[in-house]
C-alpha cells in the first residue's frame, strides 16, 4: 500500500504502526512532499519498504511497486 505521511486526522507513521499491529506482514511504501531524513528513518524503522517524494514520478513509482511485487513473489527472500 502507499501511505501519505501527512493526512487530515492521522499522520502516515501512526497509520503504519496501526496497520503493522493488525498485520505484521503488511507491505507499505510511504509518500510525502517532505524529504525529512528523520521521518524517512522512522518510517523504515516501523516497517516501510520504501519512501517516495512528491510529486510522484510514474517511472519511480512503477520501479518501487515492481521491486516490492518481486520481493513478495519470491517469498520475501531477496
C-alpha positions, -999 to 999 in steps of 0.1 A, spaced: 0 0 0 10 36 -4 7 58 27 9 95 27 29 110 56 5 140 60 -32 133 63 -61 150 79 -68 130 110 -37 108 114 -1 110 102 12 82 80 37 69 106 9 64 131 -12 47 104 17 24 95 22 15 132 -15 6 135 -15 -14 103 16 -34 114 -2 -41 148 -30 -57 128 -8 -74 102 29 -75 107 34 -88 71 16 -58 55 38 -40 30 38 -3 27 57 25 8 55 59 23 48 90 2 54 126 11 62 160 -3 87 164 26 122 149 24 129 147 61 156 122 70 142 117 105 108 108 91 123 85 65 143 67 91 113 64 114 91 51 86 117 24 78 121 15 114 84 8 116 84 -14 85 80 8 55 97 -8 25 103 25 7 98 62 7 88 83 -24 87 120 -26 60 141 -43 54 150 -70 55 113 -78 73 103 -110 55 74 -126 86 56 -136 99 57 -100 65 46 -86 64 17 -111 100 7 -102 92 6 -64 59 -13 -69 76 -39 -92 105 -43 -68 81 -50 -40 60 -73 -61 91 -94 -69 101 -94 -33 67 -107 -22 65 -132 -51 99 -147 -42 88 -154 -6 104 -122 8 139 -137 5 157 -110 -15 
